[in-house]
Amino acid sequence: MSASPQTSAVSSTYIAIDQASAALYTPEQVYALDQAAIDSGIPSIQLMKRAGRAAFELLVDSFPQVEQVTVYCGGGKNAGDGYVLAALAAQRVIPVKVIALVAAEQLQGDAKLAYDYAVQEGVTIESTLPASAPISGVIIDALLGIGFKSTDVNGKDINGGLRENFAAAVAQINAAKLPVIAIDIPTGLDANTGAAGAVVHATKTITYIAPKRGLFTGRGPAVTGDIYLASLDVPAEIYSQQSSSAARLNVNELISTLPARQADAHKGSFGHVLIIGGDHGMGGAVIMAAEAAARAGAGLVTVATRPEHVVPLLVRRPEVMTKGVNSGLELEPLLARASVLVLGLGLGRSAWSEQMLQVAVKSGLPMVVDADGLNLIAEAKVVQKNELPAQLLITPHPAEAARLLASETQAVNQNRFAAVTQLAADYSCVCILKGAGSLVAGAEGQVGVVAHGNPGMATGGMGDVLSGICGALIAQGLTLETTAQLAACVHAKAGDMAAEKIGQRGLLATDIIPFVSELLA
């Protein structure tokens, strides 16, 4: 996807991120856009002044009565933006102080010019960290920008992380418990992957030229606060030179892909979802998935589970058909009537579980796989990769993703974009990598990023509900990739709607199901 980051002309120097185009970029792509803008005739110092002014306008718009501004500056372009902001604050007679972690004689190019500008305007600059954190006002984080990397090209930790004085500054900023505006990206957050160790927790982040993909997944959603974009008036044609590697998914646009229901439709028009799972003591997973599938619009829903779970399921949701199965042989007749399979929820890892997986895979039906279904696939004892169905959608959390990749959970979390892309390629499937800023990857190559969701959804059963939604959308005729994108977005948005009404603490997976129906109505 190539696009200008602004959807329409605005009078402000910045816009809220939801007003920007969906395209997301790597740091390398943003560097290329920045250089292309300079090559087009915009002096680099002019871009820096625009960046500093945009951050300053966000500051005064957000905190019009600010009594003190403390700017933490490093040594690169990010610091230059901070020095420009400090100079503008001084011009407006707003009390401002810079805490400089890099000495003036070490600054180069535009950063040194910006420093000189701040000195000219009478800004107080301290060359060492103060003994204690600021006690009032607003903090500006201009320490490190998108050049900081927490991982190498393979997604492995880079030894050392933040330098000692920068780590101390980050700790001091967070300890102050004051509003923080991060310039371009919170210090310590990897703009490429969203990974972070020690990191500034910002109240607001103003990012420049184009949105960076690391802002929206991994640690990004927890530390960026509200995000704003300042294009710095980079010409729209510049953006055609870079194809974005990812894009924020738009739930309303995706909902519009659902086909309208014809007046003469019947239950067979909307597919038949067969949910397979629920070993001894784990029947709740398939019950939740079944209810979610029914509420998401599947015409028929059947559950194949251990016999002990049949009565509880019928009591909870009599609209769902259910069959107790003790072997793969008993499962086979149910497969003949199904449009799509949802497998793995509460499946366990017993001989019974292995039979369910083996028989289901042999059917060749489109399949959504989660939980222990993924763990059994990762073990590769009963089913090999080349035996999996051609239409496969997997929904791992990071630990399950790590098992599928023969890797470690930490490695997945250090580079979620790389992990989801590799899973889609290795298993010839569409993949939803769950977590903050869930990612969706398929054959198209571009990764979709879910813009909704909240910490209240970190509770048992949420993945079961998501799998049920996926099965229902496939049954209604959507492609696997559109299904994954829509299901992940609707699931997350429903979670936000439920949290708004109920609260995050104590939110249950079943609480979000009515909101799924509301969104897909």
C-alpha positions as CSV (number, residue, x, y, z in Angstrom):
1,M,0.0,0.0,0.0
2,S,1.4,3.4,-0.9
3,A,-0.3,6.6,0.2
4,S,0.1,10.0,1.7
5,P,-0.3,9.7,5.5
6,Q,-3.1,12.4,5.4
7,T,-6.5,11.6,4.1
8,S,-7.4,15.3,3.6
9,A,-5.9,18.7,4.1
10,V,-5.9,20.0,7.7
11,S,-5.0,23.3,9.2
12,S,-3.1,21.9,12.1
13,T,0.5,20.7,11.9
14,Y,-0.6,17.3,13.2
15,I,-3.6,15.0,13.1
16,A,-4.8,12.2,15.3
17,I,-3.6,8.9,14.0
18,D,-7.1,7.7,13.1
19,Q,-7.4,10.5,10.6
20,A,-4.2,9.3,8.8
21,S,-4.0,6.6,6.2
22,A,-3.8,3.1,7.3
23,A,-0.3,2.5,5.9
24,L,2.5,1.6,8.4
25,Y,6.2,1.8,7.7
26,T,9.5,0.4,8.9
27,P,12.2,2.8,10.1
28,E,14.2,2.2,6.9
29,Q,11.2,3.2,4.8
30,V,10.7,6.4,6.8
31,Y,14.4,7.3,6.4
32,A,14.0,6.8,2.7
33,L,10.9,9.1,2.7
34,D,12.8,11.7,4.7
35,Q,15.7,11.6,2.3
36,A,13.3,11.8,-0.7
37,A,11.7,14.9,0.8
38,I,15.2,16.5,1.2
39,D,16.1,15.5,-2.3
40,S,12.9,17.2,-3.5
41,G,14.2,20.5,-2.2
42,I,13.1,20.7,1.4
43,P,16.1,21.6,3.6
44,S,16.6,19.1,6.4
45,I,16.7,21.8,9.0
46,Q,13.3,22.9,7.7
47,L,11.9,19.5,8.4
48,M,13.4,19.6,11.9
49,K,11.8,23.0,12.5
50,R,8.5,21.7,11.3
51,A,8.8,18.7,13.6
52,G,9.6,20.8,16.6
53,R,6.8,23.2,15.9
54,A,4.3,20.3,15.5
55,A,5.3,18.9,18.9
56,F,5.1,22.4,20.4
57,E,1.6,22.9,19.1
58,L,0.6,19.5,20.5
59,L,2.0,20.6,23.8
60,V,0.1,23.9,24.0
61,D,-3.1,22.4,22.6
62,S,-3.1,19.6,25.1
63,F,-1.8,21.6,28.1
64,P,-2.6,25.2,27.5
65,Q,-1.9,26.2,31.2
66,V,1.4,24.3,31.4
67,E,3.6,25.7,34.2
68,Q,6.9,24.0,33.4
69,V,8.3,22.1,30.4
70,T,11.2,19.7,30.9
71,V,12.8,18.5,27.7
72,Y,15.1,15.4,27.8
73,C,17.4,15.5,24.8
74,G,19.8,13.0,23.3
75,G,22.2,13.7,20.5
76,G,20.5,13.0,17.2
77,K,17.7,14.4,15.1
78,N,15.3,13.5,17.8
79,A,17.2,15.8,20.2
80,G,17.1,18.5,17.5
81,D,13.3,18.4,17.5
82,G,13.4,18.7,21.3
83,Y,15.7,21.8,21.1
84,V,13.4,23.4,18.6
85,L,10.4,22.8,20.9
86,A,12.3,24.3,23.8
87,A,13.2,27.4,21.8
88,L,9.5,27.9,20.8
89,A,8.4,27.5,24.4
90,A,10.9,30.1,25.5
91,Q,9.6,32.5,22.8
92,R,6.2,32.1,24.4
93,V,7.6,32.8,27.8
94,I,6.7,29.2,29.0
95,P,9.2,28.1,31.7
96,V,11.4,25.5,29.9
97,K,14.5,23.5,30.8
98,V,16.5,21.0,28.7
99,I,18.3,18.1,30.3
100,A,21.0,17.2,27.8
101,L,22.5,13.8,27.8
102,V,24.9,14.6,25.0
103,A,27.3,17.5,25.3
104,A,27.0,20.4,22.8
105,E,30.4,19.8,21.3
106,Q,29.3,16.3,20.3
107,L,26.2,17.5,18.4
108,Q,26.4,17.6,14.7
109,G,24.5,19.0,11.7
110,D,20.9,20.0,12.2
111,A,20.9,18.9,15.9
112,K,23.7,21.4,16.6
113,L,21.8,24.2,14.8
114,A,18.7,23.4,16.8
115,Y,20.8,23.5,20.0
116,D,22.2,26.9,19.0
117,Y,18.6,28.1,18.4
118,A,17.6,27.1,21.9
119,V,20.6,28.8,23.4
120,Q,19.8,31.9,21.4
121,E,16.3,32.0,22.9
122,G,17.7,31.7,26.4
123,V,16.7,28.1,27.2
124,T,18.3,26.7,30.4
125,I,20.3,23.6,29.4
126,E,21.7,21.3,32.1
127,S,24.4,18.9,30.9
128,T,23.8,16.2,33.6
129,L,20.7,14.5,35.0
130,P,19.2,16.3,38.0
131,A,19.2,14.6,41.3
132,S,15.5,14.0,41.2
133,A,12.7,13.9,38.6
134,P,10.7,17.0,37.7
135,I,7.8,17.6,40.1
136,S,5.5,19.6,37.9
137,G,4.5,20.4,34.3
138,V,5.0,18.3,31.2
139,I,8.0,16.2,30.1
140,I,9.1,16.0,26.5
141,D,11.0,12.8,25.6
142,A,13.5,13.7,22.8
143,L,16.1,11.2,23.8
144,L,16.1,8.6,21.1
145,G,14.1,8.2,17.9
146,I,13.5,5.5,15.4
147,G,17.2,4.6,15.0
148,F,17.1,2.7,18.3
149,K,16.8,-1.0,17.9
150,S,16.1,-3.5,20.6
151,T,16.7,-6.5,18.4
152,D,19.0,-7.5,15.5
153,V,17.8,-8.4,12.0
154,N,16.9,-11.9,13.3
155,G,14.8,-10.6,16.1
156,K,17.3,-11.4,18.9
157,D,18.1,-9.1,21.8
158,I,20.9,-6.7,21.2
159,N,23.2,-6.8,24.2
160,G,23.3,-3.8,26.4
161,G,20.0,-2.1,25.4
162,L,20.0,1.5,26.4
163,R,23.2,3.1,27.5
164,E,23.4,3.7,31.3
165,N,22.7,7.4,31.3
166,F,19.8,7.0,28.8
167,A,18.3,4.2,31.0
168,A,18.6,6.4,34.0
169,A,16.8,9.2,32.2
170,V,14.0,6.8,31.2
171,A,13.7,5.7,34.8
172,Q,13.5,9.3,35.9
173,I,10.9,10.3,33.4
174,N,8.7,7.4,34.4
175,A,9.2,8.0,38.1
176,A,8.0,11.6,37.7
177,K,4.4,10.4,37.0
178,L,3.8,13.6,34.9
179,P,2.3,13.9,31.4
180,V,4.9,12.9,28.8
181,I,4.9,13.8,25.1
182,A,7.2,11.5,23.2
183,I,8.8,12.9,20.0
184,D,8.5,10.5,17.1
185,I,8.5,7.4,19.4
186,P,8.9,6.7,23.1
187,T,12.6,6.2,23.9
188,G,13.4,2.5,24.2
189,L,10.6,1.3,21.9
190,D,11.8,-0.4,18.7
191,A,10.0,1.4,15.8
192,N,10.3,-1.7,13.6
193,T,9.1,-4.5,15.9
194,G,7.3,-2.9,18.9
195,A,9.7,-4.6,21.3
196,A,11.1,-2.8,24.3
197,G,13.0,-3.2,27.5
198,A,13.4,0.0,29.5
199,V,11.1,2.4,27.8
200,V,9.4,5.7,28.4
201,H,5.7,5.5,29.1
202,A,4.3,8.4,27.2
203,T,0.9,10.1,27.6
204,K,1.0,11.2,23.9
205,T,3.3,10.4,21.0
206,I,3.7,12.6,18.0
207,T,5.3,10.7,15.1
208,Y,6.7,12.2,11.9
209,I,6.3,11.8,8.1
210,A,4.6,8.4,8.4
211,P,3.4,6.0,11.2
212,K,5.9,3.4,12.3
213,R,4.7,-0.1,12.6
214,G,6.3,-0.7,16.0
215,L,3.9,1.9,17.6
216,F,1.0,-0.4,17.2
217,T,1.9,-3.9,18.4
218,G,4.0,-5.6,21.1
219,R,4.8,-3.0,23.8
220,G,3.8,-0.1,21.6
221,P,0.1,0.1,22.6
222,A,1.1,0.1,26.3
223,V,3.6,2.9,26.1
224,T,2.7,5.3,23.3
225,G,-0.5,6.8,24.7
226,D,-2.5,8.8,22.2
227,I,-0.7,8.9,18.8
228,Y,-0.6,11.9,16.5
229,L,1.0,12.2,13.0
230,A,2.8,15.3,11.6
231,S,3.5,14.8,7.9
232,L,5.9,17.8,8.0
233,D,4.3,18.8,4.7
234,V,6.1,16.2,2.8
235,P,4.6,16.2,-0.7
236,A,2.1,13.4,-1.4
237,E,3.9,12.1,-4.4
238,I,6.9,11.2,-2.2
239,Y,4.9,8.4,-0.6
240,S,4.4,6.6,-3.9
241,Q,8.1,5.8,-3.7
242,Q,7.6,3.4,-0.8
243,S,5.2,0.5,-0.4
244,S,4.2,0.1,3.2
245,S,5.0,-3.2,4.9
246,A,1.9,-3.2,7.1
247,A,-1.4,-1.5,7.6
248,R,-3.9,-0.7,10.4
249,L,-7.1,-2.7,9.8
250,N,-10.3,-0.7,9.7
251,V,-13.2,-2.6,11.3
252,N,-16.0,-0.7,9.6
253,E,-14.5,-1.2,6.1
254,L,-14.1,-4.9,6.8
255,I,-17.6,-5.3,8.1
256,S,-18.8,-4.0,4.7
257,T,-17.3,-7.0,3.0
258,L,-19.9,-9.3,4.6
259,P,-22.5,-10.1,1.9
260,A,-26.0,-8.9,2.4
261,R,-28.6,-11.5,3.4
262,Q,-31.2,-12.2,0.7
263,A,-34.8,-12.2,1.7
264,D,-35.2,-15.9,0.6
265,A,-32.2,-17.1,2.5
266,H,-32.3,-20.2,4.7
267,K,-30.0,-21.7,7.3
268,G,-28.1,-23.6,4.7
269,S,-27.2,-20.3,3.0
270,F,-24.8,-19.4,5.8
271,G,-22.8,-22.5,6.2
272,H,-22.3,-25.2,8.8
273,V,-19.5,-24.9,11.4
274,L,-18.3,-28.1,13.1
275,I,-16.3,-27.4,16.3
276,I,-14.1,-30.3,17.5
277,G,-12.6,-30.3,21.0
278,G,-13.4,-30.4,24.7
279,D,-11.5,-33.3,26.2
280,H,-12.3,-34.3,29.8
281,G,-12.8,-31.3,32.0
282,M,-12.4,-28.8,29.2
283,G,-15.9,-28.5,27.7
284,G,-16.2,-24.7,28.3
285,A,-13.9,-23.9,25.4
286,V,-16.1,-25.5,22.8
287,I,-19.3,-24.1,24.4
288,M,-17.9,-20.6,24.1
289,A,-16.7,-21.1,20.5
290,A,-20.1,-22.6,19.5
291,E,-22.0,-19.6,21.0
292,A,-19.7,-17.2,19.3
293,A,-20.0,-18.9,15.9
294,A,-23.8,-18.9,16.2
295,R,-23.9,-15.2,17.2
296,A,-21.5,-14.3,14.3
297,G,-24.0,-15.6,11.8
298,A,-23.3,-19.2,11.0
299,G,-26.4,-21.0,9.7
300,L,-25.7,-24.2,11.6
301,V,-23.3,-25.0,14.4
302,T,-22.4,-28.5,15.6
303,V,-20.0,-29.5,18.4
304,A,-18.2,-32.8,18.5
305,T,-16.9,-33.3,22.0
306,R,-16.6,-35.7,24.9
307,P,-20.1,-37.1,25.8
308,E,-20.0,-35.6,29.3
309,H,-20.1,-32.1,27.8
310,V,-23.3,-32.6,25.7
311,V,-25.8,-31.8,28.4
312,P,-24.1,-28.6,29.6
313,L,-23.8,-27.4,26.1
314,L,-27.5,-28.0,25.3
315,V,-28.5,-26.3,28.5
316,R,-26.3,-23.3,27.7
317,R,-27.2,-23.0,24.0
318,P,-30.0,-25.2,22.7
319,E,-29.6,-23.8,19.2
320,V,-26.3,-25.7,18.8
321,M,-26.3,-29.3,17.8
322,T,-23.9,-31.5,19.8
323,K,-22.6,-35.0,19.5
324,G,-20.6,-37.0,22.0
325,V,-17.7,-38.7,20.3
326,N,-15.2,-41.2,21.8
327,S,-13.2,-41.9,18.7
328,G,-12.2,-40.6,15.3
329,L,-14.5,-43.2,13.7
330,E,-17.5,-41.6,15.5
331,L,-16.4,-38.1,14.2
332,E,-16.4,-39.1,10.5
333,P,-20.2,-38.9,9.9
334,L,-20.3,-35.3,11.2
335,L,-17.6,-34.2,8.8
336,A,-19.8,-35.0,5.8
337,R,-22.2,-32.2,6.7
338,A,-19.8,-29.5,7.7
339,S,-18.6,-26.4,5.7
340,V,-15.7,-25.5,8.0
341,L,-14.0,-27.0,11.0
342,V,-12.9,-25.3,14.2
343,L,-10.4,-27.5,16.0
344,G,-8.2,-27.4,19.1
345,L,-10.3,-25.7,21.7
346,G,-10.0,-27.7,24.9
347,L,-8.7,-30.5,22.7
348,G,-6.0,-31.7,25.1
349,R,-3.1,-33.8,24.0
350,S,-4.3,-37.3,24.6
351,A,-4.8,-40.3,22.2
352,W,-8.4,-39.0,21.7
353,S,-7.1,-35.6,20.8
354,E,-4.7,-37.1,18.2
355,Q,-7.5,-39.1,16.6
356,M,-9.7,-35.9,16.3
357,L,-6.9,-34.1,14.6
358,Q,-6.0,-36.9,12.2
359,V,-9.6,-37.5,11.1
360,A,-10.3,-33.8,10.7
361,V,-7.2,-33.1,8.6
362,K,-8.1,-36.0,6.3
363,S,-11.5,-34.4,5.5
364,G,-9.7,-31.6,3.5
365,L,-12.3,-29.1,4.8
366,P,-11.3,-25.5,5.6
367,M,-10.0,-25.4,9.1
368,V,-9.5,-23.0,11.9
369,V,-7.0,-24.3,14.4
370,D,-6.1,-22.9,17.9
371,A,-4.8,-24.0,21.3
372,D,-3.9,-27.7,21.6
373,G,-4.6,-28.2,17.9
374,L,-1.6,-26.0,17.3
375,N,0.5,-27.8,19.9
376,L,-0.2,-31.1,18.3
377,I,0.7,-29.8,14.9
378,A,3.9,-28.3,16.3
379,E,4.9,-31.8,17.7
380,A,4.4,-33.2,14.1
381,K,3.8,-36.7,15.5
382,V,0.4,-37.4,14.0
383,V,0.1,-34.8,11.3
384,Q,2.9,-33.3,9.1
385,K,2.9,-29.8,7.5
386,N,2.3,-31.2,4.0
387,E,-0.8,-33.0,5.2
388,L,-2.6,-29.9,6.5
389,P,-5.6,-28.6,4.5
390,A,-5.0,-26.1,1.8
391,Q,-7.4,-23.7,3.5
392,L,-5.9,-23.3,7.0
393,L,-6.3,-20.4,9.5
394,I,-4.3,-20.6,12.7
395,T,-4.7,-18.3,15.7
396,P,-1.7,-18.7,18.0
397,H,-0.7,-16.7,21.0
398,P,3.1,-16.0,21.2
399,A,3.9,-19.3,23.1
400,E,2.0,-21.4,20.6
401,A,3.6,-19.5,17.8
402,A,7.0,-20.2,19.3
403,R,6.3,-23.9,19.4
404,L,5.2,-23.9,15.7
405,L,8.4,-22.1,14.8
406,A,10.6,-24.3,17.0
407,S,11.6,-21.0,18.7
408,E,11.2,-19.2,22.0
409,T,8.3,-17.1,23.2
410,Q,10.7,-14.2,23.8
411,A,11.9,-14.4,20.2
412,V,8.4,-14.1,18.9
413,N,7.6,-11.1,21.1
414,Q,10.9,-9.4,20.1
415,N,9.7,-9.4,16.4
416,R,6.0,-10.1,16.0
417,F,6.0,-9.0,12.4
418,A,8.7,-11.5,11.5
419,A,7.0,-14.3,13.4
420,V,3.6,-13.9,11.9
421,T,5.0,-13.7,8.4
422,Q,7.1,-16.8,8.9
423,L,4.2,-18.7,10.3
424,A,2.1,-17.9,7.2
425,A,4.9,-19.0,5.0
426,D,5.9,-22.1,6.8
427,Y,2.4,-23.5,7.2
428,S,1.0,-22.1,3.9
429,C,-1.8,-20.6,5.9
430,V,-3.4,-17.4,7.1
431,C,-2.3,-16.5,10.7
432,I,-3.6,-14.3,13.4
433,L,-0.8,-13.7,16.0
434,K,-2.7,-12.7,19.1
435,G,-1.7,-10.2,21.6
436,A,-1.6,-6.4,22.0
437,G,-1.9,-5.1,18.5
438,S,-2.8,-8.6,17.0
439,L,-1.3,-9.2,13.6
440,V,-2.8,-10.9,10.5
441,A,-0.7,-12.3,7.7
442,G,-1.5,-14.4,4.7
443,A,-0.4,-14.9,1.1
444,E,-0.7,-11.2,0.3
445,G,2.5,-10.3,2.1
446,Q,1.3,-7.1,3.8
447,V,0.6,-7.6,7.6
448,G,-2.6,-6.3,9.0
449,V,-2.5,-4.7,12.5
450,V,-5.6,-4.7,14.7
451,A,-6.2,-1.2,16.2
452,H,-8.6,-2.3,19.0
453,G,-8.5,-4.4,22.1
454,N,-7.7,-3.8,25.8
455,P,-6.0,-5.5,28.8
456,G,-9.4,-6.7,30.1
457,M,-9.3,-9.3,27.3
458,A,-6.3,-11.0,28.8
459,T,-8.5,-13.8,30.3
460,G,-9.4,-17.4,29.6
461,G,-11.8,-18.1,26.8
462,M,-11.1,-15.1,24.6
463,G,-9.3,-17.2,22.0
464,D,-12.2,-19.7,21.9
465,V,-14.6,-16.9,21.1
466,L,-12.2,-15.6,18.3
467,S,-12.0,-19.1,16.8
468,G,-15.8,-19.4,16.8
469,I,-16.1,-16.1,15.0
470,C,-13.6,-17.2,12.4
471,G,-15.4,-20.4,11.7
472,A,-18.7,-18.5,11.2
473,L,-17.2,-16.0,8.8
474,I,-15.6,-18.7,6.6
475,A,-19.0,-20.5,6.6
476,Q,-20.6,-17.4,5.2
477,G,-18.3,-17.3,2.3
478,L,-15.5,-14.9,3.2
479,T,-11.9,-15.8,2.1
480,L,-9.6,-16.9,4.9
481,E,-7.6,-13.7,4.9
482,T,-10.7,-11.4,5.0
483,T,-12.1,-13.7,7.7
484,A,-8.9,-13.4,9.8
485,Q,-8.9,-9.6,9.4
486,L,-12.6,-9.1,10.2
487,A,-12.7,-11.6,13.0
488,A,-9.7,-10.2,14.8
489,C,-11.0,-6.6,14.5
490,V,-14.6,-7.5,15.5
491,H,-13.3,-9.6,18.4
492,A,-11.1,-6.7,19.6
493,K,-13.7,-4.0,19.1
494,A,-16.4,-6.0,20.9
495,G,-13.9,-6.3,23.7
496,D,-13.6,-2.6,23.9
497,M,-17.4,-2.1,23.8
498,A,-17.8,-4.6,26.6
499,A,-15.1,-3.1,28.7
500,E,-16.7,0.4,28.3
501,K,-19.9,-1.0,29.7
502,I,-18.6,-3.5,32.3
503,G,-15.0,-2.4,33.0
504,Q,-11.8,-4.2,32.1
505,R,-11.2,-5.9,35.5
506,G,-13.4,-9.0,35.6
507,L,-14.3,-8.9,31.9
508,L,-15.3,-12.4,30.7
509,A,-15.0,-13.9,27.3
510,T,-18.7,-14.5,27.0
511,D,-19.3,-10.8,27.9
512,I,-18.1,-9.8,24.4
513,I,-20.3,-12.1,22.4
514,P,-23.4,-9.8,22.4
515,F,-21.3,-7.0,21.0
516,V,-20.0,-9.3,18.2
517,S,-23.6,-9.7,17.1
518,E,-24.2,-6.0,17.4
519,L,-21.2,-5.2,15.2
520,L,-22.1,-7.8,12.6
521,A,-25.8,-7.0,12.6
